[in-house]
Amino acid sequence: MAEIIDMTRRMQQLAAELNWDELLVLQTSRQERVLAFFTEPVADDDSVWIAAAVGEILQADRQMEAACRQAYENVSGQLSGIAQGNKAKQAYQQP
């Protein structure tokens, strides 16, 4: 689980750096490790710290999702502005 937490923290850094390609690769690898981790039942003695770790992962995922959504909205707005600029340019170029 410690490796999964480390991967999650690295994913947060990548999101802050807007490094979406590397983030996606790491997310896929992390997902594989999460699935592998939970193939075996969790011991009662470990359930408290595992629940805390899962909570940290979920919180980080929500933050990264918000960062991705914000980046998408920024790019979408920029593309919309470019499209409007192209339409204006075409309007002025018509005879």
PAKEDO-698423 format. One record per residue (C-alpha): residue in three letters; residue number from 1; x, y, z. Coordinates in Angstrom, 1 decimal. Layout:
! PAKEDO-698423
+------+------+--------+--------+--------+
: resn : resi :   east :  north :     up :
+------+------+--------+--------+--------+
:  ala :  NUM :      X :      Y :      Z :
...
+------+------+--------+--------+--------+
! end
This chain:
! PAKEDO-698423
+------+------+--------+--------+--------+
: resn : resi :   east :  north :     up :
+------+------+--------+--------+--------+
:  met :    1 :    0.0 :    0.0 :    0.0 :
:  ala :    2 :    2.9 :    2.4 :    0.7 :
:  glu :    3 :    3.9 :    2.1 :   -3.0 :
:  ile :    4 :    0.4 :    3.0 :   -4.1 :
:  ile :    5 :    0.4 :    6.0 :   -1.8 :
:  asp :    6 :    3.7 :    7.1 :   -3.2 :
:  met :    7 :    2.4 :    6.7 :   -6.7 :
:  thr :    8 :   -0.7 :    8.8 :   -5.8 :
:  arg :    9 :    1.5 :   11.6 :   -4.5 :
:  arg :   10 :    3.6 :   11.5 :   -7.6 :
:  met :   11 :    0.4 :   11.7 :   -9.7 :
:  gln :   12 :   -0.6 :   14.8 :   -7.7 :
:  gln :   13 :    2.8 :   16.4 :   -8.6 :
:  leu :   14 :    2.3 :   15.5 :  -12.3 :
:  ala :   15 :   -1.2 :   17.1 :  -12.2 :
:  ala :   16 :    0.3 :   20.3 :  -10.7 :
:  glu :   17 :    2.9 :   20.3 :  -13.5 :
:  leu :   18 :    0.1 :   19.7 :  -16.1 :
:  asn :   19 :    2.0 :   16.6 :  -17.2 :
:  trp :   20 :   -1.1 :   14.7 :  -18.3 :
:  asp :   21 :    0.6 :   12.0 :  -20.4 :
:  glu :   22 :    2.9 :   10.8 :  -17.6 :
:  leu :   23 :    0.0 :   11.1 :  -15.2 :
:  leu :   24 :   -2.1 :    8.8 :  -17.3 :
:  val :   25 :    0.7 :    6.2 :  -17.5 :
:  leu :   26 :    1.2 :    6.3 :  -13.8 :
:  gln :   27 :   -2.5 :    6.1 :  -13.1 :
:  thr :   28 :   -2.8 :    2.9 :  -15.1 :
:  ser :   29 :    0.1 :    1.4 :  -13.3 :
:  arg :   30 :   -1.3 :    2.4 :   -9.9 :
:  gln :   31 :   -4.7 :    0.9 :  -10.8 :
:  glu :   32 :   -3.0 :   -2.4 :  -11.5 :
:  arg :   33 :   -1.3 :   -2.3 :   -8.1 :
:  val :   34 :   -4.5 :   -1.4 :   -6.4 :
:  leu :   35 :   -6.4 :   -4.3 :   -8.0 :
:  ala :   36 :   -3.5 :   -6.7 :   -7.1 :
:  phe :   37 :   -3.4 :   -5.4 :   -3.5 :
:  phe :   38 :   -7.1 :   -6.2 :   -2.9 :
:  thr :   39 :   -7.1 :   -9.7 :   -4.4 :
:  glu :   40 :   -6.4 :  -11.0 :   -0.9 :
:  pro :   41 :   -8.6 :  -10.2 :    2.1 :
:  val :   42 :   -7.4 :   -7.5 :    4.4 :
:  ala :   43 :   -6.4 :   -8.6 :    7.9 :
:  asp :   44 :   -8.4 :   -7.0 :   10.7 :
:  asp :   45 :   -5.2 :   -5.7 :   12.2 :
:  asp :   46 :   -4.5 :   -3.8 :    9.0 :
:  ser :   47 :   -8.0 :   -2.5 :    8.3 :
:  val :   48 :   -7.6 :    0.9 :   10.1 :
:  trp :   49 :   -4.4 :    2.0 :    8.3 :
:  ile :   50 :   -5.6 :    0.6 :    5.0 :
:  ala :   51 :   -8.9 :    2.6 :    5.4 :
:  ala :   52 :   -6.9 :    5.7 :    6.1 :
:  ala :   53 :   -4.7 :    5.0 :    3.0 :
:  val :   54 :   -7.7 :    4.5 :    0.8 :
:  gly :   55 :   -9.2 :    7.8 :    2.1 :
:  glu :   56 :   -6.0 :    9.6 :    1.2 :
:  ile :   57 :   -6.1 :    8.1 :   -2.3 :
:  leu :   58 :   -9.7 :    9.1 :   -2.8 :
:  gln :   59 :   -9.1 :   12.6 :   -1.6 :
:  ala :   60 :   -6.1 :   12.9 :   -3.9 :
:  asp :   61 :   -8.1 :   11.5 :   -6.8 :
:  arg :   62 :  -10.8 :   14.1 :   -6.3 :
:  gln :   63 :   -8.2 :   16.9 :   -6.3 :
:  met :   64 :   -6.6 :   15.5 :   -9.5 :
:  glu :   65 :  -10.0 :   15.2 :  -11.1 :
:  ala :   66 :  -10.7 :   18.9 :  -10.3 :
:  ala :   67 :   -7.3 :   19.9 :  -11.7 :
:  cys :   68 :   -8.0 :   17.9 :  -14.9 :
:  arg :   69 :  -11.5 :   19.5 :  -15.2 :
:  gln :   70 :  -10.0 :   23.0 :  -14.7 :
:  ala :   71 :   -7.3 :   22.3 :  -17.4 :
:  tyr :   72 :  -10.0 :   21.0 :  -19.8 :
:  glu :   73 :  -12.0 :   24.2 :  -19.2 :
:  asn :   74 :   -9.0 :   26.4 :  -19.8 :
:  val :   75 :   -8.1 :   24.6 :  -23.1 :
:  ser :   76 :  -11.7 :   24.6 :  -24.2 :
:  gly :   77 :  -11.9 :   28.3 :  -23.6 :
:  gln :   78 :   -8.7 :   28.9 :  -25.5 :
:  leu :   79 :   -9.9 :   26.8 :  -28.4 :
:  ser :   80 :  -13.3 :   28.6 :  -28.5 :
:  gly :   81 :  -11.4 :   31.9 :  -28.6 :
:  ile :   82 :   -9.3 :   30.7 :  -31.5 :
:  ala :   83 :  -12.4 :   29.5 :  -33.4 :
:  gln :   84 :  -14.1 :   32.8 :  -32.9 :
:  gly :   85 :  -11.0 :   34.6 :  -34.1 :
:  asn :   86 :  -10.9 :   32.4 :  -37.2 :
:  lys :   87 :  -14.6 :   33.2 :  -37.9 :
:  ala :   88 :  -13.9 :   37.0 :  -37.5 :
:  lys :   89 :  -10.9 :   36.7 :  -39.8 :
:  gln :   90 :  -13.0 :   34.9 :  -42.4 :
:  ala :   91 :  -15.8 :   37.5 :  -42.2 :
:  tyr :   92 :  -13.3 :   40.3 :  -42.9 :
:  gln :   93 :  -11.7 :   38.5 :  -45.7 :
:  gln :   94 :  -14.9 :   38.0 :  -47.7 :
:  pro :   95 :  -15.3 :   40.4 :  -50.6 :
+------+------+--------+--------+--------+
! end
